[in-house]
Amino acid sequence: MTIPPGPRRALAALALLAACTLASAQTLRWASQGDPQTMDPHSQNELLTNAMNGQVYETLVQRDRTLALVPGLATAWERLSPTRWRVKLREGVRFHDGTPFTADDVLFSMQRAKEPTSMIRVYASALGTARKVDANTVEFELPKFDPIFLEHLSLVQIMSRAWCEKHDATRPLDFRNREERHTARHANGTGPWILVAREPDVRTSYRRNPDWWGRFEGNLQKVVYTPIGSDATRTAALVSGEIDFLQDPAPQDLPRLRRHPAVQVVDGQENRVVFIGMDQGRDQLLYSSVKGRNPFKDVRVRRALYQAVDIEAIRAKLMRGQALPTGAVMPSPRGVFGDAELERRLPYDLAAAKRLMAEAGWEQGFEVTLDCPNNRYINDEEICQALAAMWAQLKVKVRVNAMPRAQYFAKMEKLDTSMYMLGWGGSITDAETTLTPIYRTRGAGGVGDYNWGQVANPELDRLAAASSQEPDPAKREQLIRAAVKEHNAQVHHIPLHRQVIPWAARKGVEVVHRPDNWFEWQWVTIQAR
């Protein structure tokens, strides 16, 4: 049967309309308060940046819905000796530009991730030296025994050597100096999503990779991300249907969202601890009224500030119960083996805090600046303002210097601070990924990269370094406990709480909430609007 031209055109138009309607229904529009800092997967180490780049770039070992390690660009691995691993690569994989993925790309990416401008070099350095066995096999020779080798392997995203060489991108962008090159706004990975357009602080869009080696569990075809800084505006956008998913609803808006008939709230705790750091390295603070001395070098001052924090007021009033106070600077209780003693906070005791300040010779207080992001953690600027009010009772006058995350991290990475807020967490709950970058003295290979307060405690260094290479689990546990105990006794940081991160979505949008707050798009399903 032959269909006349007129009906044929009508049928074609209907088919096109149906395709457009389907594409619209399968486009995820989502938002949070900040924006990814760069499309370079090695230049920064911040969750939103890592997670969005992780949709384009892949790692050798990946995480499933429960955070269990599963094959990614590697299909198998075996430990040949305590310091040597062999990894078999997935065959037939291509980058988005069509070039094949091989062992050369793995070697290149591991080396690139160790460069001084890489903010994941502490993890890449732990992986030692990668050596090509053949096109689909790589061996890793470690500098020492690594108790979490596979976890470290899950943190280095793989880039195309040929593409990086073509675009003069063989080293990561120097984010501290605001360097702008090709990898800031372009990407070429092997993952399920292809970067379509990057407009910093405006919009970032992606489309499904039809040639991805994996299997999509959801039905999305396109993803559009829009940063929305205002809490009220983000909530309004979700309620009105302008966006489909909100990763960080404001705590004060949760009751309204839970009642809304077109919205669903997906609750979950995040593996992330929020804390305050202090410059304990300089003899004179950069941003303070004090000249010739540094009050933060005195543990009594640090302890006084800690004991002046009314953490219950922050939890109940500011966070609306969406926080879990802790006394341990560890993303998860599992990092300190659920040890109640190490989790216990110093008591809120303003009288004791004032006595400590007097004993230390700072009864009249001092002035200092607290650097704080205003679009990274839940209520980050508001928490800093609340702390400033609490510390004013010790006559410590705190100026809160709040700024967007891009400026904030660039400033902190230059150690341009006297006091700061930081949140730390992710998919790995083992203590190693906190002890080495946060607790230890700054050194080669990324050790202490996030020790922005320049803490230098030889005993803490000894314990943390020993735990990093101890093969006996029982002995390693004791070393970790001792390191955390030493850290807490010296109050090198002031712990606040672990975040609770509810997500909010329109009804009919199915998402998977992981404890590392990683939003995986290929698991998302949207019912027809």
N, C-alpha and C positions, 0 to 999 in steps of 0.2 A: 504493500500500500504506500502510495506517495503522498506526502503532506504538502499542500500548496504553499507557495512562498509566504503569504500573509500569515497563516497559522504558524509556519515555522519561525517567523520573526517573533510572534507573540510568545511561543513556547521558549525561545531563546531568552527573551526578556524576563519571563517568569523564572527561568533557571538562574539567570544572573541575579535577580532580586532575591531568590531563595539563598543563593550563595552569599550575598552581601548580608542578609539577615542572619545567617548562620555564623559568619565571621564576627558580626557585631555581638551576637550572643556568646561567642567564645573568646571575647576579648576581656581580659582582666584589667580593670582600672583600680589601682591601689595607691595608698599613700602612707607616709609617716612624717614625723616632724622634721627630719633632716634629709640630706642628700648624700649619695655616695661621693667619696672624696676624689676618686680617680677610677679610670677603667684599667689601670695598670695593676695586675694582680699581686705584684710583689712590692709595690711602693708603699702601701699602707697596711696596717693590721688593726682594722676596726670592723665591727660586726656587719653593719649595713653594707659597707664597701665589699667585704669578703663575700657576703652572701649573694649580692647581686652579680659580682664577678664570677661567683661559683655556679651561676646558671649558664655561663658562656664557656668558662674554663673548667677543666676537670682535674681531679687528683688521681694518683695511682690507686689509692684506697679511699673508699667513700663511706658514708654513714647511711643506715636505713632509718626507718621511722622511729625506732627505739634507740638510736645512736649506736647500734652495733656496727662493727666494721664489716664492710662487704667489698667485693671486687669492684674496681672502677676501670681505669685504664690499665690496671694490672689484673690478671686473671688468677694468678697463683703466686705464692711466695714461700720460701723456706729458709730457715736459719742454718747456715753451714757451719758456723762456729759462734762463740759468744760475740764476736765483733764482725761477722760477715753474713750478709743476706743475699739471696738470689731471688730476683723478681722477674716473672714472666709477663710480658706485655700483651695487651689485646691486639689481635691482628685485624686488618681491614678497616681500621679507623682512619678517618680523614678530618683535617681541620676545615673550618668553614670556607676557606678559600680553595679547597680541593686538594691541597697537598697532603700526602700520607703522613701519619703519625708513626715515628720510629724511635729507637733507642737514642738516636742523636738528639732528639727533642727533649728527652728526659735528662740527658747529661747537661745540655745547654740550660735547661730550666733550673736544675739544682745549683749550677754554678751562678746563674743570674740571681737566684734568690739569696746567695751568700754575699752579694756585693754590698759595700758600705751604705748605699742608698736604699737598700731593702730593709723594710721593717719586720720581715719574717726571717731574718738571717739567723736568729738564735735557733729556730727549728731546723732550717736547712743545714746549718753547721753541725747539728746533732746527727744528721744523716751521713756524715763523713764524705768519702769520695766515691762517686758513681763511676763504674767502669762498664763499657759496652762488651758484652760477650758475643752477641750477634744482633741482627736488626730488631729482634723481639725479646731480647734478654738483657737484663742489667744486673750487675752485682754492686753492692754497697759495702765498702770497707769502712767501718766505724772507728773513730779515734779512741773510743772506750765502749764498754758495755752500755747499752741504752735500754732501760727497762720498758720504755714505751716507744720503741722504734716504729711500729705500725701506726701509732697515733701521730707521731711526727710526720710520717709519710702521707698522712691524710690532710696535711696543712699546706703543702706546696702545690700550687696550681701549675699545670703544664702548658707551656707556650710553644709556638712554632719557631724553631731556630731560623728558618728561611725568611719568615715574615718579619721577625725582629731585625734581622740583618738588612732586609730591604728597606725598612723604615727607620734605620738608625736608632734602634731601641734595644740594644744588647745589654743595657743595664737599666735598672728600675729608675723611674723618675725621682728626682731629688725633691721630695715633697716639702722638706724643711725650708727650701729656698724658692718654693712656689714655681718649680720648673714646669714648663708647658711644652710637651712634645706629642708625637703621634699617639702614643699609648694612653694619653690623658683622656681622649675622646673616641678612640677606636679600639676594636678588639677582634681577635681571631682565635677562637678556641675549638674544642671538639665537642662541646656540650650540647644539651637539648635546645638551647636558645641562642639566636643570632642577634647581635646588637644592630639595630636599624638606625637609630639617631640618638645622639647624646647632647642635650642642652642643659648644662650645669645650672642647678637651682631652679629649673623650669620644668623639664620633662625628659624622661629617658624611655625609649621604646624598643621592643624586641618582637621577633617573630619566631615561630617554631622552626626548628631545624629538621627538614624532611628526611635528611640522610643520617640522622643520629643513630648510633649503633644500639642504643638502649630501647626500652619499651615505655612509651608514655602511659601513665596510669590515669591521667586526667584528660580533659577534652579541649584545653586551651589552644588557641591558634596564635593569639597575640597578647602581649603584656605591655601596659603603659603605666609607668610610675611617675607620680607627681609629688614633690615635697610640699607639705603644707605646714608652716611653722606655728600658726595659731591653733590652740586646742579647740576653741569654739568653732573655728572654720572647718577643721578636720571632722569634727562630730557632725556639723551641719551638712557637709558633703556626703557623709555616709547615710545620714537619715534621709536626705533628699534623693538619694540614688545616683548622685554624680560620680561616686566611687563605689566599688564593690567590696573593698576590704581595707581595714585600718589596722595597722600592726601595733600601734601604740595609743589606744584611746586614753584620754586623761582620766585619772582616778575619780575626779569629781563628776565625770559624765557617765560613769558605769551604771549607776542606778537607772538613769534615764534610758540608756541603751538597752538594758535588760528588760525594760518594760515595753520597748517599742515593738509593735507587731511585725515590722519588716526587717528587724535586725536580730542577729544572734551573737552572743558573747561566748567565746571559747576560752576557758580559763586554763592557766598553766604557770608553774613556777619556772623561772629562768635560772640557769647555772651562772649567776653573775653577782659578785659582791661589789658594793659601792663603798669607797673609803676616802679619807683625806690624807694627803702626803705633805710633808714639811721638809724644807731645805735643811739638811743636817750636815752638809759638806762645807759650805762657805763660812768663812770667819765673820763675814758681814752680809746680811741679807740684802738682796737687790731692791726689794720693795718694802721698806720698813722705816719707821722713825728712829730705830736703833742704829747707832754708828759705832763701829769698832767691836761689836759683839754680835753673837747670834743666839738669841734665846732658845731656839729649837735644838741647840746642841745639848741642852740640859733635859734629862729624862723627866725631871719634876715638872717642867713646863709642859712637856708633851702629855704627861699623865694628867695634869690639871685640866688641860683643854679637853681631854677624853672624858674626864669625870664631870665636866660641865655640860656635856651633851645629854639633853633629855630625850633619849631615843624613843621612849614611849609616846611622847608628844608628836614627834615626827611620824611615827608609824600610824598613830590613830587619827591625828588631825590633818596632817599634810598629805600622807599617803593613803588615807581612808582605809587603812588596814591592808593595803596591797604592798606589804614589805615584811621581811622576816629578819628582825634584828639579830646580829651576831657579833661575837668577839673575836672571830677569826678572819683574817684576810685570805680567804679561800673561796672560790666560786661555789663550791658545794660542800656540805658536811662530809661527803665521802672522801674529800681530799685530806681530811684529818681523821678519817676512820670513825666519824660520829662521836668523837671524844668530847664528852660534855664539859670537861674541865677546860679544854682548849677553845671551846665554843663560848664559854661563859664571858660575858662582858664585865668590865670594871663597873662598879655601881655608880649610878648618877648621884653625886654627892657634892653639891655646890660649896658647902662649908669646907670639906676636905680639899676641894680644888683651890679655894682661896688660901688655905694654909700652905699648900704646895707652892703656890705662886710667891707667897711671902718668904718661905724657906729658900727659894731659888733667887730671891732678891728682886722679884718683879711684882711686888705688891701694888705698884702704881700702873702696872700694865705696860703696853706698848702698842704701836700701830703696825699693821701688816696688811698686804693685799692677798686676797684669796682668788686665784684664777679658777674659773668654772665654765663649763660649756652650758649653753642654753637650749640645745636641741639634740642632745645625745642620750641622756638617761631620763627616766621618769621624774619629772619635777626637779631637774638638776639645779637650775638657778634658784628655785624656791627653797630647796634644801640649803643651799649656800647662804641665802638670806636668813634663814632660820638659825643656822649655826652662828652667823655673825651676831644676831640678837642674843643668843645664849652666852657667847664669849664676851659680850659687852659687860656682863655681870662680873667678869674678872678684870674689868678695865682694859681688856684687849680690844682695841678698835679695829675692826676688820672692814676693809673696803672690798666689796665683791666686784670682781672684774669678769663679767659674763660675756661670752662671745659664741658665735656659731662654731660648730665642730671643726670645720675646715681650718679656720684661723686658730682655734684652740690647740689642736694637735700639732700644727706647724710650730706654734710658740713653745709648747711643752717639750717637743723633741729637741729644741735648742737649749733646754734646761733654763729657759728664761722665766723663772718663777721662784717665789718664796714659799708659796703654799698652794695646793691644788686639789681638785677632786679627780678621781679616776674610778672607773668601773672595770672589772676584770672577769672574764668568763669565756664560755664557749662549749664545745662538744666534749672536751677532755676534762674529766674530773680528777685525774691524777694530780698530785701535788707538784710534780716536776714542772709543769707549764706555768706555775705561779712562782715557785721557789727561784728558778733560774732567771727569768726576766724581771721579777719584782723585788725579791729579797736580796739578791746578791750584788756585790760591788760591781759597778760598771767595768766591763773589760772586753777582751777580744771575742769575736764570733757572736756578738749580740748578747752576751751575758750582761744582765743588768740594764738592758735597753730601756725598760720602763721603770727603772729606779730613778725617777726624776728628782727625788729628794737627795740623791747622792749619798745614801746610807752606806757606811763602810764599817761593818762589824766583823772582825776576823773570825770569831767563834761561829757566827751565823753563816759566814762563807764556808767554813770548814764543814759544818754539818750538812748544809744544802748541797755542796759539791760532792760530798761522800754519798749522799742519798741518790744522786744522779747516776752513779755507776755501781751501786751495790746490787749484786745478783740475788742475794738471799732475801726473800720477801719479808721475813720476820725482822732481820737486822735493818732492812731498809725502812720498815715501818717505824722502828725506834728512832732512826736518824731523822725521819720527817717530823715525828712528834717533838723531838728535842729542838729541831730548827724552829718550828712554830712557837714552841714554849719560849725560846730565847727571843724571838721576834716580839712576842706579846709582852714579855717582861720589860723590854726596852722601849716599848710603845713607838716603834719606828713608823707606824701608820695608825690612824684612828679609824677603826672599822665602824661602819654604819649598819647596813642591812643587805640582805640578798633581795633582788627584785622579784616581784610577782608580775608576770606579763600576760594579762588577758588580751586576746585578739578580738576584734569585732568585724563582722561581715554581714552582708545582706543575706536574707533568707534565700536558700537555693544555691549558695556558694559553699562548697565543701572544701575545707582546708585541713592540713595536718599540723598540729601544734607540737613542735619539738622543744625539749628543755633547753636547748642552746639558742632558742629564739630565731632559728634559721628557717626562713620561709621558702619552701621548695615548690616551684611553680608547676613542675610536671606532675605533681600529685593533685592539683586543683581541678575540680569539676564545677562547671557553672550550668545550671538548668536554664533552659530557654526563657528569656525575659518576656 
